[in-house]
Amino acid sequence: MKPEIHTLASTEIYRNRWLTLKEDRIQRADGSEGIYSVIEKNDFVVILPVEDDHIYVVEQFRYPLGERTIELPQGSWELAPDSAPEDLAAGELLEETGLIAGQLEHVGYQKLAQGYSAQGYHIYLARNLSYQGQNLDAEEVGLTAKKIKIDAFLELILAGKITDATSVTAFLLARAKGLID
């Protein structure tokens, strides 16, 4: 079966340690040509740290939005892209919240923005938590962690106060699977 879109040429437009932007010249199945912009980024993890009827969240300034946002802990290791997702989840949880999980459960895998990137993310539920202390990266200056009631987290989603699609999807998937009350 012939692919619906064939790449004729690919040009790297920009690269830094977090992403690569490419512009591909393509040919569609009907013979017409066009361009497609693609962002290449490593997969990442998002963690739902749950303790009784509470969930830990992080709040940080998001430069593109010009405001502080509430999200679930998440991230990737650009300098260790081949790390196992479970190791990455444990590391990001400790880094951002200072918590160590006695139990990490894989909830699922989702794609972030498949219209322009193949990047995806693994979702983990973290339980049996103990506090060790945050260890933030330089890019995370000002990030704070706190725990809130699970019902309050859902209310913030429904009120449009939590708009990070990764956090919303992770929470709703875990809830739909019956992993969070």
N, C-alpha and C positions, 0 to 999 in steps of 0.2 A: 504494500500500500504506500503510495506516494504521500509524503508529508504535506500538510495543508499550506505550510509556509517554509520556504527554503532560504537559507542565509547565503547571500551572494558575497558579502564582504562584511567585516567587523572592524571597527576602529575604536580604540580606547581613547576616550575623551579626557578622563580624569581618574586619578587614583590617589588614595591616602590609606592609612592603616585600617580604616573602618569600611571602606567601600571602593568599588570600581564602577565608573559610569562608561557604558559602551553605546555606540550608535551603530546599528546593524542595517545594512542595505539588504532588503528582502524581496523575494518574489513569491506572490500568492499562487494558489493552485490554478487560478484563471489566467495566469501569465502577467498580471499587473505587478508593478514594482512599487516599493515604498520604503520607508525607514521605520525602525523600531528602536526606541531607547530602552536600555536594560541596565538596571542597577544590580550589581553582584555584591552580596553581603553574606557573611557566614550565618548559619542557623544560630538561634539563641534559645534561652530557657526563660520561663516565667514560673514563679513559685507561689503557691497558695499556702502560707504558713498558718495553720489553724490550731487554736488552743481553746478547748471547750466551745463556747459560743462566740468566740472572738477570732478575728483574722488580722494579721499584721500587714500593714501597708507602708509604703514610702511616699514621701512628699518631696518634690524637687522642682527647681526652676527649669522649665523647658524653653530654651532659647527661641526656637521657631514660633512658639506661641506667645512668648513674652509674658509668661505667667507660671506660677507654681501649680503643679498638678498632683493628684493623688493616684497612685498606681500600685500594682503588685510588684514585688521585687522581681527584677529581670535583668538579663544581660548576656554578653558573650565574652569570650576571651580571644581577642584579636591576635595575641602573641602565642596562643596555644589552640589553634582552630581545630585540631584533631582530638581534643579532649572529649571523653565520654559525656553525654548529656547529663547523666546522674552526678558525675563529679562537678560539672559546671553548675548544676542546680545547687549542690551543697556549698560550693564556693561563693556563688552570688548571694545566697541566703546569708552566709556568714558575713561577707563583705558589706552588704547593704543594711542588714538588720542586727547583726551581731549574734544571730541565733544559729544553733546547731540542731539539726533534725535527727532524732533517734530513728525516724522512719520516713523514707521518701517513697512515694507511690507515683508511678507514671500514669497520668490521666489521659494523655493523648498528644497528638501532633497536628498542627494547623499551619497553613500558609498565611503569610502576612498580607501581601499585596501582589497577587499573582498576575495583575495586569502589567506590571513592570519589573517584577523580581521573582526569583525562585526561592527566596529566603523563607524559611519556616521556623517554627518554634515548638519545643517540647514543653509540655505542661506537667508540673509536678505538684503533688499535695505533700506538704511537710507536717509531720506530727511529732509528738514527744519532744517538745522544744526545750532547749536550755540556752541561757544567755552567756556569751563569752565576751562580746564587745565588737563594735563596728570596726571595719578596716577599709575605709573608703579610698577609691582611686582619686587622683587629682581632678578628674573631670566631674567628680561627684560632690564637690565642695558644696555644702549647704543642704545635702540630702538628709532628711530626718526620717525616723521610723517610729511608728506607734501602732498600738492595737486598738481596733474598734469592733463593735458588735457586728456579727455577720449580717444581721437584718439592716443595720445602718449602712453597711457597704452596698447592699442591694438597693436601698433607698437612694443612695447617692448616684448609682447607675441610672435608676428610673427617673431621677430628677435632672439628669444630664450634667451632673457635677463630676462624674468619672466618665471621661470620654476616650480614654486609651483603649482602643479596640482589642489589643492583646489581653489586657486585664479583664475586660468585659467578657470576651469569649472564653477565657480560661475559667473564670468564675461560673459562668452559665453552663459550660460543659461539665464541670465537676458537680455542679448542682443537679443537672439533668441525669447524671450517672448515679445520683444518690450518695455521693461522697461527702457532701456538705448539706447540713440541714438548713 
